[in-house]
Amino acid sequence: MNLTAASAIVTGGAGGLGAATVRHLVGLGVGVVIFDLDGERAKSLAAELGPTTTAVSGDVTVDADVASAIDAARELGTLSIVANVAGGGTRPARTVGRDGAPHDLATFVGTLAKNTVGTFNVTRLAAAAMAANTPDEDGQRGVVVNTGSLAGLEGQAGQVAYAAAKAAILGMTLPLARDLAPLGIRVCGIAPGTIGTDLMLSASQQLKDKLVATIVFPHRMGRPAEFALLVEAIIRNPYLNGENIRLDAAQRFPAK
C-alpha cells in the first residue's frame, strides 16, 4: 500500500488511543480524518497537525455523519485505511447488583451501540467506498483495524456490558475478513490490555496499582503510541488478515 497516497479515517480520533493513531499515521504520510463526537477536540488536533488532517464531528452510528467522514477522506487521498477506535465503557454494574436490582437495560444497549454497532456501521460504509479503489499487486484495496479489549476476552465482574460489546467486535473480525476478501479488504482486531491513556492515568492510584499488578512484562501500562505501532504493523503486513491481536504484555484480568 502506498501510504503517501492513502487516506484514513480514525474514529474516536480525538481520544487517547485514537489521537495516538492519528499522529502516527500522519507521521507516515497518510492523510487522516479525525472523526469524533467531540468536534472541538478533533478540530484542535487537526489544527496542530496541519493540512493533511481534517476534523469531522459526528456519531459513528449515524450514516450521514459517516458519509461526511468518507467524503472528507477522499479529499485527502485514496481512502484505504479505517481504524475504528471510537467506543468506551460505562460505570461497573453487575447483572444483578448487591442491592438486588437488575442491570439497567438501556445502559447495556447503549454500550453495544457506541462500540459494536458503531464499529460495524463505519466498517460497512467505508468498505463499500474502498471497493472502488484500484487494487495493488495482491489485489488489496484497503484495511480495517477494529478495537476490541482484553475485557472482550476475559471480562471482569461488573464489566458485562463492556465485555459483551468488545467481544462482539472481536467476534466480527473473521467473518468481516471473509465477507470483504472478494473486495480485497483486510480486517484485523486489536485487543488492548491496560493502556495509559489520559483517562486511565487519571484513575485512583489504588486502581492503577491493581491493574499494573497483573501485567507480566514490561511491568507497566501500555503506551498509546504502542497501540499506534500495532495499527501500522497491520496496515503494512498484507498477510495479516482475520486476526485478533492481544496488546497486553501478557496481562490476564482477574475475576474481579
N, C-alpha and C positions, 0 to 999 in steps of 0.2 A: 504494500500500500504506500502510495506517495503521500506522506504526511503533510508536506508543504502545500499540496493542492487540495487537501481534505479539510472538511469542517466537521465539527462535533456539536452535539447537544449534551450538556451536563445538567440533569435535573437535580434540584437541590443544590445548584451550583454556587450559592452564596453561603452555604453552611460549611461545617468543618471539613468533612471528607470531600464534599463537592468542590469547595474552593481550592483545596489542595490539588484536586484533579484538574480543575480549570488552569491553575498556574502551571502545572506540569505539562499539560497539552500545549499551552501557549508557548512554553519553552521549546517544544519540539517543532514549532512552526505550524501548528494546527489552528485554524480559525474556530473560535468557540462561542457558542450561545450559552449564556448563563441563565438558565431557566429556573425561576424560583418564585415562590409565593411572596417572599419579601422583596418587592421590587426596588426599594431604596438600597438595600444591601447589595443587590445584584448590580444596580447602576453604579454604586460606589466602587465595586470591584472592577467593573468594566472600565470605568474612568481611570483607575490605577493601571490597568494592564494595557490599555491602548486600543487602537483601531482594529486589531484582529479579534476583538471580542465584542459581543452585543448582549445587552441585558434584555430579557423578556420576562415580564411579570405575569405569572399565571399559575393555574392549577392543573396538575398532571391528569386529573380525572375529567377535565373539560376539553372536548375535542377542538373547539375553536382556539383555545389557548395553545394546545399542542401544535395545531396548524400554523399559528403565528411563529412558534419556535422553529418549525421546519422551514418556513419561508425565510426567516432570518438566517438560518444556517446556510441555505442555498445562496444567499448574498455573500457569504464569506468563503465559499468553496464548494466542493462536491461533498454533500452530506454522506459521510462514510462511517461515522462513529457515534454511538449513543452510550453514555454512561448514566444509568439510572441510579441515582444516589438519593433522590427525594424519599422521604418517609419519616419514621420516628415512632417512638413508643408512647406509652401512657403511664400514669401512676400505677404502681403494683396493685394488683387485685386478684384475689383467689376466686375460683369458680363458685365457691360458697365461702363467704367471709367468716371470720371468727364470731361475728355478731349474728350469723345465720342468714344474712342477706345474700341472694344470688348475685353473680357478676352482672353489671349493667350491660344490657344487650347493645344499646346504642354505642357504647364505648368500644365493644368488640367489633361491631360492624364498621365503625369509623376507622379503627386501626387497620382493618383489612383494606378499606377503601384507599387510604392515603399511602399504603405500602404496596399491597398486591395488585389492586385494581389499577392504581396509577402506573405502576411498572408495566403492566400488560398493555395499558392504553397507549403509552408512549411507544412501546416496542412495536405494536401492531401498525400504528400510523407511520412511524419512522421507517419501518421495514418496507412498507408499501412505497414510500418515497425512494428508498435506496434501490428498489428493484429496477429503477430506470437507469441506474449507473452503468457505465461501461465496465465490464469485468476485467480484472487483471489476469496474469498468466495462469493463475489457479482457478479462475472463474469467480473470484471473490469480488463482491460488491460492497460489503460492509461488515461491521462487527458491532454487537451489542454486549455490554457488560452490565449485569444487574447486581444489586447489592442485597445480599441476604444478611445473615448474622450467625454467630455461634449459637445464639439463642434459638435459631431455627433448627438447630441440630440437637441441642440439649438444653432446652429452656428450663429455667428455674421456677420454683413455686412462686406464684404471683405474676408470672410472665405469659399466661396462657394466650392472651390476645396478640401480643407482640410476637411470641414464638410461632403461633399459627400463621401470622402474616408473613414472617420471614421464611418459614418452612415452605409455604406455598410458592414464594419467589424461587427458592432453590429447587422446588419440585417442577417448576416450569422449564428449567434450563434444558434438559434433554429433549422434551417434546418440542420446544421452540426451535432448538437446533435442527431437529428432524423436519419440522414444518418449513423452515426457511432455507434448508440446504439447496433445494432446486433453484432458489434465487441467488445463491452464492453469499448468504449472510450467516456468519458465525454467531453463536451465543454462548457466553460463559457467565458464571456467577461467582461472586466473592463472598465468603462468609467471615467477616472480621470478628476478632475477639474484642478485647478491651483496648480501644484506641484513644489516645489522649487528645481528643478534641477540646475546644474551649469549654463546651458543656460538661464533658466528663471531668475536666480539671477543676471545675467549679463545685464538684460534689464534696461532701464532707470527707475529711481525712480518714475517718473510720471506714467509710465505704471504699475509698480508693485503696486503702491498705488491704481490705478484704479481697478486692478484685485482683490486686497485684500478687497476693499470696498464692494464687492458683496458676500463675504464669510461670512456665518452666524456664525457658531461655530464649532470648535475653530476658532477664528478670526485671521487666519494666513494661509500662504501657506501650502499645504501638504508636507510631507517629503517623499523622495523616499523610505525610509525604511517602511513607512506605506503602500505603494503600494506593496512592497515585502511581508508584513504580510498578505495582502489580497490574494496574489498568494498562499501562504502557506495554508490559510484557505480553499481555493477552492480545493487544492490538497488533504487536509486531510478529507474533508467532502464528503463522497461518495454520499450523496443525493443532492448535488448541481450540477445541470445539466441544460443546455439550458437557462441559466440566464445571463442577463447583470446587473452588479452591479455598481452603481454610487459610486465614491470615491471622494466626493467634499465638505464635511462639509456643505451641504445644499446650496451650491452656485448655483446661476442661472445667466447665462450670459445675459447682457443687449443686446439690438438690435445692438448697435454699440459702 
